[in-house]
Amino acid sequence: MTIVLLLVGLGLIVLGADWLVEGASSIARKAGVSEFVIGLTIVGFGTSCPELVVSLTGAFAGNADIAVGNVLGSNIFNVLFILGLTALIRPVSMTSENRRSDIPLALGVTVLLLVFGLNRTLLGIGAGNGLNRWEGAFFLLLFAGYIVYSFRNGKPSASEGSAGSPRPVWLAVSLVVTGLACLIFGGDLFVDKATVLARDLGVSDKFIAVTVLAGGTSLPELATSLVAALKGRDQLALGNILGSNVFNILLILGSSALITPLSFASVTYMDAAVLLSSMLFLLLWAYTGRRERIDRWEGLFMLILFGAYYYYLFINL
């Protein structure tokens, strides 16, 4: 029964990702905005719902480690593993707008998080490392400005505009909502049953925590990005990852810090270095190799870096 439910969860993830990509693409064409912006906002927010629930639950319980660790871990997983794997399967195209503003903005938000969160270590100010309520409110204001900026500057490309007739609005919205529901429920079911199966096979809790649970909240991003890339919706895939990372930092950590101040005491130099490096490499890939895409070898490099980081986490648990 555990294996059957595991397969059901996996099926819901795949089906939900397919519906979400199709519905989001139709909404983009109908609304006259780019698929990247839809991936950045609607899809990015939807696939970040598991992180939002986990982090806010941790904040209400006064457990800052859950909120902070969940976001940092998910952002690293999103870029190094999901985008790396997506590019390895099929190179991910970039636009000049991605290179000039979208990736630098996501990098800037990441730097801002590290400067604010590690203020004692980096700047020697404050009583300790972490985010207070005022900084949480500031993050939420930045998030609102980021959304407004994205919609004002997100015009569809010529290829997106000629991608065929969009579905009726009611059907496109239904596909998005149903797809997100399948992703979230299927992801939760998959992680739960994978954990049970791993324990039945005698796998240690430490290994389960580093593998199944750590990547569990990012399953919606993984499925959506892979399906989008395979369907040739590269901008939707890239927008999903960048949008999820920005949502995780500005909305989720901003909201969590507003509820209760967040301590960064458990964040190590390695965590901060890998998080920053993941975004720096993404910016580097925009100007190396074939500048209009993330190539397969670049995706492979990110996967190797991700594997090395997870090995480090595993031996230091």
C-alpha angles and dihedrals in degrees: 000000000000091000091046092052090045089056091045089054091049091049092051090051093052094043093045092050091051093050092044093052093047094047094045092050091052092049090051093053092044094048094045095238130118124270087238091063092047088050089047095051120017097026094035092052094043095051090046092059093098091053090046093053094045095046097044091047089052092047093051088049090050092244105135093173090068094050096045098038092048094054097043092046093046093049092051091046091048096055105030101036108023099037091036092052092043092052092046091055095041126357110252115233121226131199128218087253090057090054097043102043119352099061095037089051092052089047090049092052089051092051090047090053092052094045093049096038097044096036094133094050098040103032104019092234132121131031094277146339115293149078121282127202094266091054089047090054089048090053091052091051090050089050092055091049091048092055093048091048092049095053094044093053102034108100119164120252122239092257092053092049091055096046094110136270114322121236120256111284094245091053094045092050091046090052091050095048094043092044092052091048091051091047095051097041093041092047092051092048092047094050093045095050094040088056092050091048093048091052091047088054091052098252112156122253088238092060092045091053093050096046119020101028098036093056096033098093090050095056092100091054091046096051094042095049094047094048092045092050093047089051090051093252094130094155091054090051094048093043090051092056097043092042093049091050093049091045090050093054105035102030105027100037091035091054093042093051090049089056096045132351110263122227120214093194091118094052110104130205088251092055092050093044094050093045092051093041092053091060094040091054090049089055090046092052088056089066103034134070109358098359096208095065150023104258127218094253089053090051089050091051091053091050091051090050090049091050092050091050093049090048088053091050092047096052092044099050 
